[in-house]
Amino acid sequence: MKFGTDGVRGVAHEELTTEFAARLARAASRVLGADGCSTVVIGGDSRESTPAFDDALSAGFDAEGVDVVRLGVVPTPLVAFEAHRLGAMGAMVSASHNPWKDNGIKLFAPGGTKLPDDVEQRIESDLATAVETVETVEISTSSADPVLESVRAAAIDRYIEHVLEMSDGRSLAGMKVVLDVANGAAVGVAPQALRKAGADVIVVADQPDGRNINDGCGATHPEFVASKVVELGADVGIALDGDADRLIAVDHLGNVVDGDHIIAICAIDLSNRGHLANDTVVVTVMTNLGFKLAMVKAGVDVVVTGVGDRYVLEALAAGGHSLGGEQSGHVIFSDHANTGDGLLTAVALLDIVKRSGRALTDIATDAMTSLPQVLVNVRVGKRVPDVADRMAAEVAEVEAELGSTGRVLLRASGTEPLIRVMVEASTVEQAQASADRLADIAHTRFT
């Protein structure tokens, strides 16, 4: 297996095996621990396959002489936070928003930062060498210390204190919030944090059974929390994904407030208060054109990266910027965290709503207006990584027709033989027609 946009991921015990996890841990130890780092923090989500991969990673790190701190079921951002606190490596067992049958492994460099491409390539090279030498490791729960509840509880307490620093001690008292934890990693953390902040919290999708993670709930199914918000008369709904590194919000009317809107709201608020570094925000090529138009109006510069929050993180670090993220709900406050953090973002968003004295629906509407966006996936015979170059002429023709209120993005899937055609335009009909036209060309040319 190879690294994708966010670690390695596949069907548990089929594409992703415990043997591979153990070898990955050994390779990561040798590459990431080359400068003397000898501790790793390991966490995981609530899938039934997660304990086996946790054991495998622990065994692999232990075989290389690395001290293992096992935290059990905790959010990805908590693992990154503890790795930063300890100057340790980090490993998270999670397939994020994927179905329960999948699982994955996210690695963090010493200090809790995501891995750049060249480091992932070095780990892959080490893995290949290990396969050739038939490197093995015995996987056993005795290979490393068990999860100690006292250690886990202390880590959760530290993380919650860190998250609540986003509101500078301001209370969320008087706010009624429906919190959807996706039957995932944040079950034992997020409700506690928001209640400590003073909010009246109603928690849903909080009974994980190993197979119901993300199942009709969470950030990929915001309609669930939206229905609960309307039913219960709440002010705001917050939906986290399976490992809680991203969120989608819902206003009191049940309208979805996606990552683009959340980032726009936060960027404008920070800029108005003089806290947005360089008056710049970092987003990806998938961000709606309406966001960029709104930032022009707000006097905020926009830096655009490729798809993936690690590319956003790299641009934030390179430019000394403080806010970035993705339409999917990964939001990164780089002054406060090394990765996207759904809970931390929820506190920031709720604090803005509380300070403003206005409804989220009004704040979101004022922040930006999304242009109609259509995405068509075209299944082809094999992956076409250079599809944008090979269809440049056709894309240019469509973009000329769309003018300043439209754009086209063509890209190959990183994991499947798919071409993704995304078109934004002033009307849904125009976007759909343009996307279908390009999809037909791609299907004919590459199938």
NUTIKOL-172591 format. One record per residue: residue in one letter; x, y, z of N, C-alpha, C, O in turn. Coordinates in steps of 0.05 Angstrom, whole numbers, plus 5000, padded with zeros to 4 digits. Atoms other than C-alpha are relative to their C-alpha. Last residue first. Layout:
% residues N
aXYZXYZXYZXYZ/...
***
This chain:
% residues 447
t501150264993475050944570500849784980500149554983/f498450154981479651544565498949735008500149585023/r497149995005477351954505501649795017503549685007/t499450095027469951794504503049974995503949784982/h500950285002469051854579500849884973501849664971/a498150164985473152494583499349704997501149534994/i497450005014469152814527502049825014503449675001/d500350165025462552614558502649984985503349764975/a500150284992464852884626499749814976501049604975/l497250084996466753544594500149715008502049575001/r498549985026459753634565502949905004503849754987/d500850235016456353384629501650004973502449794964/a498750244988460253894670499449754984501149594979/s497149995006458354464623501449755011503249644998/a499650045029450954274623503050004994503949834978/q500550285007450854194699500649944970501849744964/a497850164989454254864712499649704992501549574985/q497649965015449555224664502349835010503949724994/e500350115027443454914695502550034983503349844969/v499750294998445755044766499949884972501449704965/t502550154996446455794750500749705000502749614989/s502049824988452156294756497349865004495749955021/a501249815019457255754744497950175014497250125037/e501649794986461755274780499150204979500650274960/v500649755014464254634746498350185018496450095031/m501549814983467654024777499750264984501650374974/v500649765015469653424734498350185018496050125024/r502049834986472852854774499850274985501850414981/i499449725006476252334732497850165012495450125007/l502149805003476051644763501150264991503350345000/p499949915028480551034760497650184994495850114978/e501750165018480951014836500350104972501250324967/t500250284992485751234892498449824981498649574982/g497450104990488351934878499949705006502049585010/s500150104973482352114835502749895008504149784991/a500250294998484352484772499749935030501050065047/r497850134987482953234766499549705002497249615001/l499850275009478953724725502349875015504549985015/l497850154988476854384756499949714991497949574996/v500050295004472654874717502449885014504650005013/r497450125003470755594732499749704997497649595003/g499950295003464956074732502849904999504750054993/t501650124979462956784750499949704998498049575007/s498949954974468557124711498549875023499549865046/g499249734993466656824644501050015029501949825040/l501049944973462956164636500650285009499150405024/e502949965002463956134560498850085027496950235029/a500549755015471356254566497150064999496250295000/e499549784981471655714621499550274986498650464999/v502349984982468455214573500350245019498450385023/e502449925015473555354518497650035018496150225015/a499749715006479455334567497550104984496650324989/v500649864975477054654593500150304995498450455004/e502950024995476754364523499250165025497150295025/a501449845021483754614507497050005005495750215002/a499749714995486654364573498550174980497350374987/m502649885007483953654565500150315003498050435007/r500950125024490653294564497350114990496550074967/d498349925023493753764614498849904974498950044954/a500349715004488053684664501650114977500750284962/v502549945015487852934653499750304995498750384974/d499649755014495152854674497650094984497850224963/p499149794982493752334728500550274987500450485000/v498949815019489551904681501050245016499650455018/r499649734990487851284722501450174979503250094965/k497850004981485550684681500450295009499450484997/g498750265001479450484640502449985019502849775031/v498550055024475251074661501549745002501549615023/r498450244998469751224711501349944973500049924953/v499950165025467451944705501849765004504249805008/n497850195000465452304769499849824976497749704971/v500650255014461152924760502549825000504749914993/l497750195002461353504808499049754987497149624996/v500750275008456654104801502549834998504549924986/q497750185006457354764837499049724994497449615009/p500850275006452355344840502449834991504049924974/l500950045028455955954867499249714996500449545008/s498950215017456255994942498950024972496550044968/t502150135016454456664974501349794982502949874965/m499550065028459156915028497549874988495749785002/a497250065004459857195099500649944970502550044959/d498449765004453157545102502849944992504150094977/t500949875024449256905091501650254994502250304971/a499150155024453456535142499250134974500750144955/i497149975002452457075195501049864976502749974961/d499549735010444957095182503050054997503950184977/t501049975028444056345187500650274988501350304965/l497950105018448556315249499150034971500750094953/a500350285007443556755286502149914980503050084964/r501650055024446057405315499749704995501249555007/g502749984992448557615384498049964977495750024978/s501549835019455257725352497250055009496050265002/r499149724998459257465411498450194983497950424990/k500749894973455156825416500850295002499250465011/v502949974999455556675341499250135026497550325026/i500749785018463056805340497050065001496250295003/d499149764986464156365402499350254983498450454993/l502149944980460055815369500750265015498950415022/l502449925014464755835309497850085019496550295016/a499549745013471155825350497550104987496850344989/v499849804978468555265395500450284988499150474996/a502749974989466454855334500050225021498250395022/t501449835019473254975302497150055009496150275006/l498949734997476654685363498650204982498050424990/l501049904974471954085360501050285005499550465014/g502849945001473053955286499050125026497350315025/d501150084974480654015288497050085001496450325003/g502949934999484754055225498849895025499549675033/t501650155019492153965241497150115001496550275019/n498450105022497954275278498449864978499549764958/a500050285004493654695325501749934975502250094958/h501050164978492955375358500449704996500449555016/d499049894975496555895316499349825024500449855046/s497350094996495355435256501350135024503450045033/f499149754987487855505261502949955008503449845029/i497550004986486154955211500650285011500950474995/v499349724995479254795186502450005018502549865038/h497449974986477654125154500650305002500850444982/g500249954972470254185137502649985016502550035041/s501150234986469453885068499850045030498649875044/q503049995001470354575037498849775016496649805026/e501350125023477554565060497050015001495850045023/g501650244998482054945107498749924974499450024952/g500450135026486155545125498249765002497449695025/l502650135005487656045179499949884973500750004953/s501250114976494056315211497449854996496449735015/h502849944998498956495156498749855023499949665034/g500449884973506556495163497150095004496550285018/g500749725002507256395088499650145027499250385028/a498249865018510955735088499550304999501450464997/a497349984988507355475150501950164982503450334992/l500349834976500355625123502850045012503550275020/a500249725009502355355055499750195023500850415023/e497449925011504754695085499950294991501950444996/l498149964978498454635127502750094991503950275003/v500849764987493954735067502050075022502850305026/y499049795017497854205031499350275010500750475007/r497249984995496753745091501350214982503350344989/d499449804980489353905087503050025006503950235016/g498850134978488653565020500950205022502250405016/v501950124982486753814951501549845022503449695016/g501250255009492054254919498149895021498049995043/t498250245001493354954945498549774986496249794979/v501350245008490255654937502049774998504149814986/v498050185011492456274975498749744994497349635011/v500650285000486956804986502449854986503249924964/d498750145022487957525007499549705002499249605024/v498350234991482857845053501249864975499749794957/g497249914999479958535038501949795010504049855021/a499249974972472858325057502950105003503850165025/k501749794987470158434987500950065028500750295037/v499249755014475958034957498550235013499650445019/m497549914987474557505010501150254987502350425000/a500649884974467357454987502550105014502450315027/l501349745005469357354914499450145027499750385029/k497949825009474156804936498950284995500250485001/f498349944977468756454976502150214992502650405006/g501449804983463856504918501650075024501550305033/l499249735010468956134875498650225016499750445018/n501949875018467655524918500950284992502150425008/t501649794986473655184949498350154979499250214957/m502850084999475754554911498350225013495850205012/v501249965027482454854890497049935000495650024982/t499250185022484454874963498550074974496750254974/v502150195006484255425017501049834976503249874966/v499150215018489255875053497849804996496749695015/v501150264994487056535085500849804978501149884955/t500050205021490757195086498849745010499249675033/d502749975013490157835125499849814977499049894955/n499549915027497757745138497450064985497450094961/a497349955008495857375202500150064970499149914953/l499550175023488457435217502850064989503150274976/h498650244992488057715288500549804977501349584981/g497249975003486358445274501649755008504049775015/r498849974973479358385303503150034999504450045019/n501249764987475958505236501350055027501350285036/s499049765014480858015203498950255013500450445018/l497249964992479357475254501150254988502650405001/d500049944971471757545245502950065009503450265022/i501049724997472357575169500150085029500950315035/a498049825012476856955167499150295004500750465011/c497749974982472456575216502050204989503250355005/i500949884975466056685177502450065018502650285029/a500649725006469556535111499250155025500150375030/i497449865003472555895140499650304994501050475004/i498849984973465655675165502750154998503350315015/h501449794984462455845098501350045027501750265037/d499549745013467555445058498850235016500150435022/g497449904993467154875107500750264988502050435001/d497850185006459654785100502750135007502850355018/v497949805002453855125135502649844996503749735015/v497250084996447954665123501950244996501650394977/n498349965024440954965132502949925006504049995027/g499250265012436754645187501750034975502249844961/l502050075019433155295206500549734986498949634971/h502450074986437255375269497749924982495749814991/d501249774985443755355230497349915011496549685008/v502849975010447654715213498850245016499150265040/a501949884982455154615219497350024987497050004963/i502049855016459854125184498050125020497249985039/l502749974992466053875220498450144978499550274961/r501549815015473053625212497150015009496249845024/d498149805009478653265250498650204982499850394971/a500549734989473452895291502250204992502750395007/d497649954983475852185275500150285011502150365023/g499250234984469151935249502450045018502549935040/d499750255014466652615225501249795019501549845042/l497250075003463853175268500149754982498149614978/a499650285008456853465260503049954995504250074977/i497250055006455254115298500249704994499549535010/g499250285001448154385300502949974992503850114974/v497950095019446455085322500249705001499849585022/d498849775014440955465358501949924978501950044956/a497349924992436754865378501050244984499850314963/g499949714997429154805370502750105009502950295025/l499549934972429154055384500250315005500550405027/e501850144982425953825319500250105029498250135043/v502649895005429654345277498049885020496350025031/v500049724993436354175306497250124998496350265016/k500149984971434853425303500050295010498650365029/s502850074992433153455229499750025030497650105040/a501949785008439553845215497249935009495850115019/v499949804979443653335255498150234994497050355012/f500950124974441352785208500050215022498050245036/e502949994999441653215144499049885026496849955036/p500949784983449053325159496950025002495950155019/h502950015001450752635131498850215018497450155038/t500750085027458152665114497049974996496049934974/a499649795019459653075176499349934971498750114955/g497449875002456552575223500250204977498250274964/c499649794980450652105214502750144995504250064977/g502349825000447551605167500350235019498250355027/d502250135013452951095187497550185002496050175022/n500849865025459051515201497549904987496949994965/i498649755004461250995253499350124973499449984953/n501849795008455850465259501350274998500050484996/r500950015028460149845257498350234991497650264968/g497950115017464349835320499350004971501149984954/d500050294996458249925365502149864983502149624980/p498550165019458750675376499949705006500149625030/q500050284990453050985416501549824981500349664967/d497950034980453951745409500049725013500849695036/a498050185013450051885345502449965018504749995010/v501250225016446652465382502249844986504549934984/v498250175015448752935438498549784985496849654997/i501550255005444453505463501749834981502249914959/v499350195021448954045492498249764999497849625019/d502050214995446854665531500249804977499449874955/a502250055018453355055523498149795011498849625026/g502549874991457655295581497649954983495450044990/a500149735011464655165554497450155008497250395004/k498249854983465054555600500150294991500550475007/r501449954975458954295564501750175019500750345033/l502049795005462454395497498350065026497550285030/a498849745006468554015521497950224997498250435009/q498849894976464953435554501150284996500850455013/p502249904982460653325493501050135025500050335034/a501349765009466953315449497750095017497550335023/v498549754997471152825489498450244993498250435009/g499349954972468252135502501350275005502250325027/v502250064982464452075436500750075029499050195043/a500549774982469852425396497949955021497250135036/a497849974981472651795362499550225021500850225042/g497250025006466351585327501850075023501150045047/n499350264988458951455332503049944997503849714992/a499650205022458452055285500649725011501849564996/v497250094998459452555343500549764982502649624984/d499950275013453152945326502949915000504550024985/l497450105007452453535374499949724990499149545005/v500250295005445853915379502849914989503750024969/v498450115022447354595410499349704998499449555018/k501050275001442955045454501249874975500649964952/m500150115027446755685469499249705002500349545017/g502449905014445056045534499849894972497749934959/a502650034985451955955564497850134984498050354973/l502150055021457455935511497349965014495549855002/s501950214996462356265560498149974976497550164962/r502849915003468356685542498249755001498849544991/g501550004975474956425570497150094998495750085018/d498849814981479156635510498450025026498150235038/s502049794993474356275463501050195021499550365031/m500949865024479855865428498050235006497950424992/e498549755003482855705496499250164976499750404974/l501549774989477255205502501550265001500350475005/v502249935018480754725456498550245010497850424994/h498849885024487154715498497850104981498050324970/e499049744992483354585562501150154976500750394973/i502449834997479754015526500850285009499750484999/y501049935027486453725503497550195002497350384987/r498149815011489453735573498950114973499050344967/d500249754985483353385602501750234989500950454986/i502649885008483352865547499650275014498850465002/a499649905027490752715559497550144990497650354977/a498349764998489552645633500450134973500450384971/a501749794988483752165621501650265002500550474997/r502049915020487951735573498450245011498050444997/v498549855020493751695622498150114979498450344971/s499049754988489151505679501550174980501250424980/e502149814999485451005635500950275012499950485005/l500549944972491850645618497950225002498350444991/v501249734996491750355548499450035030497949885041/p502949975007496249745551499150295003500650465013/d501849954977503849795551497150024991496650124969/a499849734989507149505490498150035023496449865028/s497749875013508648835457500350295010502550405007/s497949964979503948495507502450144989504450185003/t500849784982497948605461502150055021502050255034/s501250094975501648175411499250245017500550455016/i502149814991504048235340498649895025497449675024/e502250144987510647875328498050215011498850395026/v500249924972514848265279497649855012495549834999/t502550084986517348075210500150115029502250185039/e500149914972522448345161497349925012495249975000/v501950164986522847925098499950075030500149895048/t498550144980529048275073498349835018499249715038/e497950165013525548475009501649845019502649625013/v501350235013519448695048502149824987501949574989/a500750194979523849135093498649754989499149534998/t497650144992526849465032499549795021500649575020/a499350185023519949635005502549845007502749615001/l501850235000517949915073500749804978500749564983/d499150174978524150355075498249755002499249535007/s497550125008522350635007501149815021502049595015/e500750205020515250765029502449854990502449614987/i501250224985517851125091499349784981499749544987/r497950144985522451545048499049775016500349565017/q498550155019516751715001502349845013502849625005/e501650235006512451935060501449824980501349574982/v499750184977518152385081498349754996499249535002/d497450125001518552695011500549815023501849605021/d499850215020511052815008502749865001502849615000/p499849905027510753215073500549764981501249544989/l497650065015508352865136500050124973498050104958/k500450195022503353185182502549974983504250144982/t500549885026505853535245499549784979500649564981/g502850015008505153265315499350124974497050194970/g501249734996511853475345497150014990495850224994/p499549904973515652875317499050295004499750474988/a497249974995512352715250500450095029498550185042/f499149734994505152495249503050005006503949825020/l497549964985502451865217500650295003500150454986/k498949735005495351705196502550035018502449975042/i497949914982493450975191501050274992502050304969/g497649865010487150715159501950075022501350045045/n498549884978480850295166502550134987503150084964/d497449895006475250075121501450085026500250135047/k498350215010469549625140502850094993504749934993/w498750144978466450175183501949784990503849715004/p501650204986464950635124501649835019504149835018/n500750245015469651215108498249815016497949845040/h502950005007469251895143499249754985496949724978/s501349745001476051825179497049974994495549855010/a500649955028479151155162498250244997496750274978/s502649915008482351135230499850024970501750084956/v501450225015488250875269497250104994495550105012/m502950024996492151495289498949794983499249794958/a501350185018499751505297497149975007496449935031/g502850074995504052045328498949814979499949804956/m501450085024511452185336497149945007496449905031/a500050285008513552535399498949974972497750154961/g497950015020515653245420500249724988502449634980/l497850184992511453105482502350014981504449894987/r499349954972506553685475502549845008504249955023/h498749744999506553635399501050065028503250155032/a497550045013505052885401501650275001504050275005/e498250134981499653035452502849954988504849985002/f499549814978496353545406502049875020503950005029/a498149805010496953095344500850195023503250275025/v497450145005493652525382502150204991504450195001/l498950054974488252995406502649864998504549935013/p498749764991487153245335501249975028503150105035/t497449955013485852525313501350255010503750245016/p500049865026480152445363502950024989504850035004/v499849704997480751925419500050124972500749994953/v501849865019479251175426500050305007499050385028/g502650115006485350865460498450174981499550294963/l502249844990490851315486497249884995495249995005/r502550085013496950875478497750145014497450135038/v502149904983503751185494497349954986496750074966/v502749985011509150755462498150115022497949995043/d501950004978516550825477497350074989496950274975/v501549754996520450665413498149975024496749775026/g499149874976525650105415498650265006499650435022/e497849815007524649895343501050155024502550345021/a497850155011520649275362502450174992504650084991/d498650134978516249715406502549854990504649855003/f498449794987514350135346501749895022504049965025/g498049915019512149515308501850225012504250205010/a497950215003508549205367502350094982504650054988/s498550004975504849855381502249805000504549855009/l498249764999502849915309501750005025504150055023/a497950045020500149205309502050234999504450194998/d498050204991496449285374502349974981504649954989/d498749874978493049925349502249815011504549895015/f498049845013491449555284501650165021503950225017/a498050175012487949015323502250164987504550094989/p498250114980484349525368502249824988504549824998/t497949814990481749905306501849875021504249925020/s497350095008478149325271502250175013504550095011/e499450254987471549425309502849904993503949745007/r500550235017471550155288500749745014502649745031/s501750204987471350665345499349764982497649614990/d502849954999477151125326498549755010499749575021/g501650135021484451065344497150085002496250195022/g502849994995490251345384498449864978499649774958/i501850145017497751245387497150025010496649985033/v502749994989502951715415498149874980498149944957/v502249975019510151545396497450005016497149855035/t502750034988516651635435497950044978498250214961/s500450284992523951545415497349955014497049765029/c502750024988525552175375499549715007499749544990/g500050064971533052165363497349995014497349935038/d498749774986533852505295499849965031500350155046/a497149985007532651855257501450225015503850205019/g498450004975526051745294503050034995504650005013/l500849774983521751945235501650035025501950245036/v499949745015525251495185499550245018501150435019/r497349965010527050885229500250274985502350404987/s498149964979520750925270502850074990504150255000/a500349724990516451025209501950065022503050285024/a498849815020519350395178499750285010501650445007/r497150034999517949995241501350194981503350324987/a499049884975510850275247503149985001504450175010/l500149715004509550115173501150145025502550345023/r497749935016511949395185500150314995502250434995/a497650044984506949315242502650084985504350214995/a500049794980501349625201502549985017503850185024/f499149755013502949175142500350225021502250375020/e497250055006502348555186501250254987503450344993/t498549944976495848835214503049964996504650105008/t499750234982493048845144501550095025503050295025/l498349914978490149395100500249785021498149705032/e498149825012487449145034502050105020504450125015/e499850095027484048545066502150174985504350074980/h499350285001484348585141499949884972500349644969/a498550124977480949255141500349704997498449564990/v501850194986478849515073501649855021503749745015/g501150225016483550075055498249835016497749885040/r502850074994487250695079499149784982499949774958/v500750235016494250975083497349905009496549935032/g499150254989495551685106499449774981499049814957/d500049984970491352285086500749735011499049595022/t500149724992491952455011500050035031500650245041/g501849845016494351754996500050285010502050385019/f501449774987500351385023498250134980498950174956/k498649755001502050724989498450225014496050195018/m501749765000500050005000501750255000504050255009/
***
